[in-house]
Amino acid sequence: MKPRNRPKTSCGCTGSAGLSPSRRELLASASAGFGWLAFSSLAQAGSLRPQFPARAKNVIFCFMDGGPSHVDTFDPKPMLAKLQGKPIGDSAVSVRSQSSANRVWLGSPWEFRRRGESGLPVSDLFPHLARVADRLCVVRSLVGELPLHGQQNLLLHTGRILGQAPSLGAWVSYGLGSENRNLPGYVVLNNDWVPNGGLENFGSAYLPASHQATMIRARGVPVDNISSADGVALQRRKLAVVARQDAAFAAEASDAAPIEGAIANYETAFRMQAEVPAVADIDAEPEHVRRLYGVDSEDEHQRFYATQALRARRLVEAGVRFVEITCPSFDGNNSPWDQHGQLKVNHEKNARITDQSVAALILDLDQRGLLDETIVLWAGEMGRTPHTPQVKEGCGRDHHVDGYSIFLAGGGFRGGIAYGQTDEFGNSVVENPVDIHDVHATLLHQLGIDHETLTFRHGGRDHRLTDVRGRVIRDWLG
């Protein structure tokens, strides 16, 4: 897909993301202009405009690492309680989820209630999200591929179970660029750990390296070395030296693209020094906003998550296209929603950490007039089995990909609806099955991008986020 309608700079001329004359001269002078050409090509790749009228400009992805249980959150199944302890039998065994005929049904420890004017069922596990039920588009019929965290994480993020493909955030950054030249197009608000599937979940793969995620952590300094010890003049001289060295290296390399990406990243990093500290600093937020998110909670994990949720709003407000928030890890588990045991204790702990802040994010965006143009995606990589080996104190649920739930809010998605249906036990999809490629296609559509034509040539063919699959689910859209 070729870039078109490149954005204009403040002086009215098209070009390189508004670099100041001195910065232009720096790159132009670096090894006969190699640095300038590299940055110019990358700026073009990241400045595509929507192909048709867009309903949304930004995405905030609340990643529920580990897989929340659909039958305990948004997909009520009274039959589980009625038949709790009864064997599931051969007919309920799945080859794609953890199951065997002698496992037994397990009812939910939480009550479901109809919420808001829409009457959307939400369990008592999420009292805060229950209050914004009329803004939620719940999808109950998502089907995965493998009951493995790493593969499902990669599928959720990149559309591939094997990795080596750009993440959703990287594609959005590549397709639309950032609205703020001082900030990256894709930011991950992380909690100092690597999820199953590795950093490929947040990578750019064969897309220019300038579109991979920039990490901002919850603890301590948000970004290492964000405050320079050198003055501007000295930094410019250092960048000039690095650009000349990179140019010489690229001239001998078989593939100069990663080196060109590094040059662009140096430029972004230089500009970020002025803006990131201010955007990441939530101390300037009014006290009532901080309370809304739960920033002052006694639970440190909730404070971390609330801090990142509030930063997410500030980042999209500042022009970042795609922001992802990961869950804080506790007890050394990098899949915090993965409750094979202690379902009630640990699902409630995860809910305390995230529920208030996600609901606050939706409310805060709405009251600022930003929800209409911001998509909030809440999703884990899988669901959890409606059955367990044995009903006993501290039992849990295992990995389940035959039908699970996510939700979307804002950005033109219909609120207060539940789409799709699983069977009476929540064991498999019986109505309107969808896969992650459909979710990706619909997200891109709301951003004004046709998922079939947002492509990048690599290895002799044109690649896209949705590969040869994906369809826009118009029933989700208002």
Secondary structure, DSSP 8 states (H G I E B T S, - for coil): ----S--B-TTS-BSSTT--HHHHHHHHHTTTTHHHHHHHHHHHHT----SS--S-SEEEEEE-TT---GGGTT---HHHHHTTTSB--GGG--SSSS--TT-EE---SS-EEEETTTTEEEETT-HHHHTTGGGEEEEEEE--S-S-HHHHHHHHHHS-SS--S--HHHHHHHHH--S-TTS-SEEEEE-S---TTGGGGG--TTS-GGGS-EEEESSSSSSTT-S-SS-HHHHHHHHHHHHHHHHHHHHH-S--HHHHHHHHHHHHHHHHHHHHHHHH--TTS-HHHHHHHTTT-SSHHHHHHHHHHHHHHHHHHHT-SEEEE----BTTBSSTT--SB-HHHHHHHHHHHHHHHHHHHHHHHHHTT-GGGEEEEEE-S-EE-SEES---TTB---EE-SSEEEEEESTTB-SSEEE-EE-TTSSSEEES-B-HHHHHHHHHHHTT--TTT-EEEETTEEEETTTT-----GGGB-
